[in-house]
Amino acid sequence: MSRSLALDNICLRPARSWGHTEYSLNYHKEFLAKRTGLVPEDADCLKRAYDRFRFDFLFVNNDGLVAWDKGRLTDMGHADYAADGSDQRPPRPCPFSTPEEVWAFDAVEEYGLPDFNEQVAAYENQARLLRNTYPNQLCTGGYYKT
């Protein structure tokens, strides 16, 4: 497992192999506990599993740094990845009725702009935390609001 291997893959540099990528193993807490010997609530359970399974690359994203509690919102729903299906949710109805409404949509007017410096600091902190928590893996960052 290697952060540098994952980075070589992303940069399309010659590498000894393709990096092993993890997308959603954190949904399977009991499986992780069995494979690591730790209880699911242990803060090191996920880190130990990523190292044990020799992951190079962790696909990580978030829903943004703003509270999505105002304005029109879409939600495609979420498939069930957790063994018990607890993460599944149905899609919400589309808040737009016509294509013209979509084209007229102004996100800045609807939600406002987050403070740039606060946003930079928050993403830098998130990247630093991921690097420190998972030193053997390359972690993505980014926004993915469905």
Rosetta constraint file for C-alpha pairs under 8 A:
AtomPair CA 1 CA 5 HARMONIC 7.63 0.50
AtomPair CA 1 CA 19 HARMONIC 7.85 0.50
AtomPair CA 1 CA 20 HARMONIC 7.91 0.50
AtomPair CA 1 CA 51 HARMONIC 7.15 0.50
AtomPair CA 1 CA 54 HARMONIC 4.63 0.50
AtomPair CA 1 CA 55 HARMONIC 5.57 0.50
AtomPair CA 1 CA 56 HARMONIC 4.91 0.50
AtomPair CA 1 CA 136 HARMONIC 6.50 0.50
AtomPair CA 1 CA 137 HARMONIC 7.16 0.50
AtomPair CA 2 CA 6 HARMONIC 6.62 0.50
AtomPair CA 2 CA 55 HARMONIC 7.64 0.50
AtomPair CA 2 CA 56 HARMONIC 5.00 0.50
AtomPair CA 2 CA 136 HARMONIC 5.46 0.50
AtomPair CA 2 CA 137 HARMONIC 5.91 0.50
AtomPair CA 2 CA 138 HARMONIC 7.70 0.50
AtomPair CA 3 CA 7 HARMONIC 6.27 0.50
AtomPair CA 3 CA 56 HARMONIC 5.58 0.50
AtomPair CA 3 CA 57 HARMONIC 6.87 0.50
AtomPair CA 3 CA 135 HARMONIC 7.63 0.50
AtomPair CA 3 CA 136 HARMONIC 5.53 0.50
AtomPair CA 3 CA 137 HARMONIC 4.54 0.50
AtomPair CA 3 CA 138 HARMONIC 4.63 0.50
AtomPair CA 4 CA 8 HARMONIC 6.05 0.50
AtomPair CA 4 CA 138 HARMONIC 7.64 0.50
AtomPair CA 5 CA 9 HARMONIC 6.29 0.50
AtomPair CA 5 CA 15 HARMONIC 6.54 0.50
AtomPair CA 5 CA 16 HARMONIC 7.87 0.50
AtomPair CA 5 CA 17 HARMONIC 7.73 0.50
AtomPair CA 5 CA 18 HARMONIC 7.61 0.50
AtomPair CA 5 CA 19 HARMONIC 6.14 0.50
AtomPair CA 5 CA 56 HARMONIC 6.82 0.50
AtomPair CA 6 CA 10 HARMONIC 6.32 0.50
AtomPair CA 6 CA 18 HARMONIC 7.58 0.50
AtomPair CA 6 CA 19 HARMONIC 5.17 0.50
AtomPair CA 6 CA 20 HARMONIC 7.95 0.50
AtomPair CA 6 CA 56 HARMONIC 5.55 0.50
AtomPair CA 6 CA 57 HARMONIC 5.61 0.50
AtomPair CA 6 CA 137 HARMONIC 7.66 0.50
AtomPair CA 6 CA 138 HARMONIC 6.24 0.50
AtomPair CA 7 CA 11 HARMONIC 6.12 0.50
AtomPair CA 7 CA 138 HARMONIC 7.05 0.50
AtomPair CA 8 CA 12 HARMONIC 5.93 0.50
AtomPair CA 8 CA 13 HARMONIC 4.91 0.50
AtomPair CA 8 CA 14 HARMONIC 6.85 0.50
AtomPair CA 8 CA 15 HARMONIC 6.28 0.50
AtomPair CA 9 CA 13 HARMONIC 6.11 0.50
AtomPair CA 9 CA 14 HARMONIC 7.57 0.50
AtomPair CA 9 CA 15 HARMONIC 6.89 0.50
AtomPair CA 9 CA 18 HARMONIC 6.54 0.50
AtomPair CA 9 CA 19 HARMONIC 6.81 0.50
AtomPair CA 19 CA 55 HARMONIC 7.22 0.50
AtomPair CA 19 CA 56 HARMONIC 5.31 0.50
AtomPair CA 19 CA 57 HARMONIC 6.45 0.50
AtomPair CA 20 CA 54 HARMONIC 7.20 0.50
AtomPair CA 20 CA 55 HARMONIC 4.90 0.50
AtomPair CA 20 CA 56 HARMONIC 5.23 0.50
AtomPair CA 20 CA 57 HARMONIC 6.17 0.50
AtomPair CA 21 CA 55 HARMONIC 5.87 0.50
AtomPair CA 21 CA 56 HARMONIC 6.17 0.50
AtomPair CA 21 CA 57 HARMONIC 4.67 0.50
AtomPair CA 21 CA 58 HARMONIC 5.78 0.50
AtomPair CA 21 CA 59 HARMONIC 7.01 0.50
AtomPair CA 22 CA 55 HARMONIC 6.56 0.50
AtomPair CA 22 CA 57 HARMONIC 6.36 0.50
AtomPair CA 22 CA 58 HARMONIC 5.00 0.50
AtomPair CA 22 CA 59 HARMONIC 6.05 0.50
AtomPair CA 23 CA 58 HARMONIC 6.49 0.50
AtomPair CA 23 CA 59 HARMONIC 5.23 0.50
AtomPair CA 23 CA 60 HARMONIC 7.44 0.50
AtomPair CA 24 CA 81 HARMONIC 7.26 0.50
AtomPair CA 25 CA 29 HARMONIC 7.99 0.50
AtomPair CA 25 CA 32 HARMONIC 7.94 0.50
AtomPair CA 26 CA 32 HARMONIC 7.82 0.50
AtomPair CA 26 CA 46 HARMONIC 6.81 0.50
AtomPair CA 27 CA 81 HARMONIC 6.16 0.50
AtomPair CA 27 CA 82 HARMONIC 4.55 0.50
AtomPair CA 27 CA 83 HARMONIC 7.29 0.50
AtomPair CA 28 CA 32 HARMONIC 6.31 0.50
AtomPair CA 28 CA 81 HARMONIC 7.83 0.50
AtomPair CA 28 CA 82 HARMONIC 5.60 0.50
AtomPair CA 28 CA 83 HARMONIC 6.13 0.50
AtomPair CA 29 CA 33 HARMONIC 6.14 0.50
AtomPair CA 29 CA 40 HARMONIC 5.40 0.50
AtomPair CA 30 CA 34 HARMONIC 6.26 0.50
AtomPair CA 30 CA 40 HARMONIC 6.37 0.50
AtomPair CA 31 CA 35 HARMONIC 6.28 0.50
AtomPair CA 32 CA 36 HARMONIC 6.00 0.50
AtomPair CA 32 CA 38 HARMONIC 7.98 0.50
AtomPair CA 32 CA 40 HARMONIC 7.02 0.50
AtomPair CA 32 CA 45 HARMONIC 6.83 0.50
AtomPair CA 32 CA 46 HARMONIC 7.04 0.50
AtomPair CA 32 CA 49 HARMONIC 6.35 0.50
AtomPair CA 33 CA 37 HARMONIC 5.51 0.50
AtomPair CA 33 CA 38 HARMONIC 5.04 0.50
AtomPair CA 33 CA 39 HARMONIC 5.28 0.50
AtomPair CA 33 CA 40 HARMONIC 5.25 0.50
AtomPair CA 33 CA 45 HARMONIC 6.72 0.50
AtomPair CA 34 CA 38 HARMONIC 7.28 0.50
AtomPair CA 35 CA 49 HARMONIC 7.06 0.50
AtomPair CA 36 CA 45 HARMONIC 6.49 0.50
AtomPair CA 36 CA 48 HARMONIC 6.46 0.50
AtomPair CA 36 CA 49 HARMONIC 6.01 0.50
AtomPair CA 36 CA 52 HARMONIC 7.79 0.50
AtomPair CA 38 CA 42 HARMONIC 6.37 0.50
AtomPair CA 38 CA 44 HARMONIC 7.96 0.50
AtomPair CA 38 CA 45 HARMONIC 5.87 0.50
AtomPair CA 39 CA 45 HARMONIC 7.16 0.50
AtomPair CA 40 CA 45 HARMONIC 6.38 0.50
AtomPair CA 41 CA 45 HARMONIC 7.46 0.50
AtomPair CA 43 CA 47 HARMONIC 7.98 0.50
AtomPair CA 44 CA 48 HARMONIC 5.90 0.50
AtomPair CA 45 CA 49 HARMONIC 6.20 0.50
AtomPair CA 46 CA 50 HARMONIC 6.17 0.50
AtomPair CA 47 CA 51 HARMONIC 6.31 0.50
AtomPair CA 47 CA 133 HARMONIC 7.27 0.50
AtomPair CA 47 CA 134 HARMONIC 6.23 0.50
AtomPair CA 48 CA 52 HARMONIC 5.93 0.50
AtomPair CA 49 CA 53 HARMONIC 5.96 0.50
AtomPair CA 50 CA 54 HARMONIC 6.04 0.50
AtomPair CA 50 CA 55 HARMONIC 5.45 0.50
AtomPair CA 51 CA 55 HARMONIC 6.31 0.50
AtomPair CA 51 CA 136 HARMONIC 7.14 0.50
AtomPair CA 55 CA 137 HARMONIC 6.60 0.50
AtomPair CA 56 CA 136 HARMONIC 6.88 0.50
AtomPair CA 56 CA 137 HARMONIC 4.70 0.50
AtomPair CA 56 CA 138 HARMONIC 6.25 0.50
AtomPair CA 57 CA 137 HARMONIC 5.23 0.50
AtomPair CA 57 CA 138 HARMONIC 4.78 0.50
AtomPair CA 57 CA 139 HARMONIC 5.98 0.50
AtomPair CA 57 CA 140 HARMONIC 7.87 0.50
AtomPair CA 58 CA 137 HARMONIC 6.45 0.50
AtomPair CA 58 CA 138 HARMONIC 6.07 0.50
AtomPair CA 58 CA 139 HARMONIC 4.75 0.50
AtomPair CA 58 CA 140 HARMONIC 6.45 0.50
AtomPair CA 59 CA 139 HARMONIC 6.12 0.50
AtomPair CA 59 CA 140 HARMONIC 5.41 0.50
AtomPair CA 59 CA 141 HARMONIC 7.72 0.50
AtomPair CA 60 CA 139 HARMONIC 6.18 0.50
AtomPair CA 60 CA 140 HARMONIC 5.13 0.50
AtomPair CA 60 CA 141 HARMONIC 5.55 0.50
AtomPair CA 60 CA 142 HARMONIC 7.29 0.50
AtomPair CA 61 CA 140 HARMONIC 6.89 0.50
AtomPair CA 61 CA 141 HARMONIC 5.15 0.50
AtomPair CA 61 CA 142 HARMONIC 4.82 0.50
AtomPair CA 61 CA 143 HARMONIC 5.48 0.50
AtomPair CA 61 CA 144 HARMONIC 6.13 0.50
AtomPair CA 62 CA 141 HARMONIC 7.71 0.50
AtomPair CA 62 CA 142 HARMONIC 6.36 0.50
AtomPair CA 62 CA 143 HARMONIC 5.13 0.50
AtomPair CA 62 CA 144 HARMONIC 5.75 0.50
AtomPair CA 62 CA 145 HARMONIC 7.21 0.50
AtomPair CA 63 CA 143 HARMONIC 5.65 0.50
AtomPair CA 63 CA 144 HARMONIC 5.44 0.50
AtomPair CA 63 CA 145 HARMONIC 4.74 0.50
AtomPair CA 64 CA 142 HARMONIC 7.89 0.50
AtomPair CA 64 CA 143 HARMONIC 5.46 0.50
AtomPair CA 64 CA 144 HARMONIC 7.32 0.50
AtomPair CA 64 CA 145 HARMONIC 7.13 0.50
AtomPair CA 65 CA 119 HARMONIC 7.06 0.50
AtomPair CA 65 CA 122 HARMONIC 7.79 0.50
AtomPair CA 66 CA 114 HARMONIC 7.25 0.50
AtomPair CA 68 CA 73 HARMONIC 7.75 0.50
AtomPair CA 70 CA 111 HARMONIC 7.08 0.50
AtomPair CA 71 CA 110 HARMONIC 5.78 0.50
AtomPair CA 71 CA 111 HARMONIC 6.41 0.50
AtomPair CA 72 CA 95 HARMONIC 5.95 0.50
AtomPair CA 72 CA 110 HARMONIC 7.75 0.50
AtomPair CA 73 CA 94 HARMONIC 7.79 0.50
AtomPair CA 73 CA 95 HARMONIC 6.64 0.50
AtomPair CA 74 CA 92 HARMONIC 6.54 0.50
AtomPair CA 74 CA 93 HARMONIC 7.35 0.50
AtomPair CA 74 CA 94 HARMONIC 5.87 0.50
AtomPair CA 74 CA 95 HARMONIC 6.74 0.50
AtomPair CA 74 CA 146 HARMONIC 6.78 0.50
AtomPair CA 75 CA 91 HARMONIC 5.42 0.50
AtomPair CA 75 CA 92 HARMONIC 5.29 0.50
AtomPair CA 75 CA 93 HARMONIC 7.78 0.50
AtomPair CA 75 CA 94 HARMONIC 7.86 0.50
AtomPair CA 75 CA 145 HARMONIC 7.79 0.50
AtomPair CA 75 CA 146 HARMONIC 4.96 0.50
AtomPair CA 76 CA 90 HARMONIC 7.38 0.50
AtomPair CA 76 CA 91 HARMONIC 4.50 0.50
AtomPair CA 76 CA 92 HARMONIC 6.63 0.50
AtomPair CA 76 CA 146 HARMONIC 5.34 0.50
AtomPair CA 77 CA 88 HARMONIC 7.32 0.50
AtomPair CA 77 CA 89 HARMONIC 5.13 0.50
AtomPair CA 77 CA 90 HARMONIC 4.60 0.50
AtomPair CA 77 CA 91 HARMONIC 3.85 0.50
AtomPair CA 77 CA 92 HARMONIC 6.86 0.50
AtomPair CA 77 CA 146 HARMONIC 7.08 0.50
AtomPair CA 78 CA 87 HARMONIC 6.95 0.50
AtomPair CA 78 CA 88 HARMONIC 5.05 0.50
AtomPair CA 78 CA 89 HARMONIC 5.14 0.50
AtomPair CA 78 CA 90 HARMONIC 6.58 0.50
AtomPair CA 78 CA 91 HARMONIC 7.41 0.50
AtomPair CA 79 CA 87 HARMONIC 7.26 0.50
AtomPair CA 79 CA 88 HARMONIC 4.99 0.50
AtomPair CA 79 CA 89 HARMONIC 6.93 0.50
AtomPair CA 80 CA 85 HARMONIC 4.83 0.50
AtomPair CA 80 CA 86 HARMONIC 7.00 0.50
AtomPair CA 80 CA 87 HARMONIC 5.52 0.50
AtomPair CA 80 CA 88 HARMONIC 4.42 0.50
AtomPair CA 80 CA 89 HARMONIC 7.92 0.50
AtomPair CA 81 CA 85 HARMONIC 6.45 0.50
AtomPair CA 81 CA 87 HARMONIC 6.80 0.50
AtomPair CA 81 CA 88 HARMONIC 7.55 0.50
AtomPair CA 82 CA 86 HARMONIC 6.24 0.50
AtomPair CA 82 CA 87 HARMONIC 6.19 0.50
AtomPair CA 96 CA 101 HARMONIC 6.03 0.50
AtomPair CA 96 CA 102 HARMONIC 6.41 0.50
AtomPair CA 97 CA 101 HARMONIC 6.80 0.50
AtomPair CA 98 CA 102 HARMONIC 6.80 0.50
AtomPair CA 99 CA 103 HARMONIC 6.31 0.50
AtomPair CA 100 CA 104 HARMONIC 6.07 0.50
AtomPair CA 101 CA 105 HARMONIC 6.17 0.50
AtomPair CA 105 CA 110 HARMONIC 7.98 0.50
AtomPair CA 106 CA 110 HARMONIC 6.15 0.50
AtomPair CA 107 CA 111 HARMONIC 5.83 0.50
AtomPair CA 107 CA 112 HARMONIC 7.18 0.50
AtomPair CA 108 CA 112 HARMONIC 4.52 0.50
AtomPair CA 108 CA 113 HARMONIC 5.87 0.50
AtomPair CA 114 CA 118 HARMONIC 7.73 0.50
AtomPair CA 114 CA 119 HARMONIC 6.89 0.50
AtomPair CA 115 CA 119 HARMONIC 6.15 0.50
AtomPair CA 116 CA 120 HARMONIC 6.20 0.50
AtomPair CA 117 CA 121 HARMONIC 6.11 0.50
AtomPair CA 118 CA 122 HARMONIC 6.06 0.50
AtomPair CA 119 CA 123 HARMONIC 6.24 0.50
AtomPair CA 120 CA 124 HARMONIC 6.04 0.50
AtomPair CA 121 CA 125 HARMONIC 6.02 0.50
AtomPair CA 122 CA 126 HARMONIC 6.16 0.50
AtomPair CA 123 CA 127 HARMONIC 6.14 0.50
AtomPair CA 124 CA 128 HARMONIC 6.11 0.50
AtomPair CA 125 CA 129 HARMONIC 6.05 0.50
AtomPair CA 126 CA 130 HARMONIC 6.21 0.50
AtomPair CA 127 CA 131 HARMONIC 6.16 0.50
AtomPair CA 127 CA 139 HARMONIC 7.80 0.50
AtomPair CA 127 CA 141 HARMONIC 7.04 0.50
AtomPair CA 128 CA 132 HARMONIC 6.15 0.50
AtomPair CA 129 CA 133 HARMONIC 5.96 0.50
AtomPair CA 130 CA 134 HARMONIC 5.80 0.50
AtomPair CA 130 CA 135 HARMONIC 7.85 0.50
AtomPair CA 130 CA 139 HARMONIC 6.68 0.50
AtomPair CA 131 CA 135 HARMONIC 5.29 0.50
AtomPair CA 131 CA 137 HARMONIC 7.74 0.50
AtomPair CA 131 CA 138 HARMONIC 7.46 0.50
AtomPair CA 131 CA 139 HARMONIC 7.17 0.50
AtomPair CA 134 CA 138 HARMONIC 7.86 0.50
AtomPair CA 134 CA 139 HARMONIC 7.99 0.50
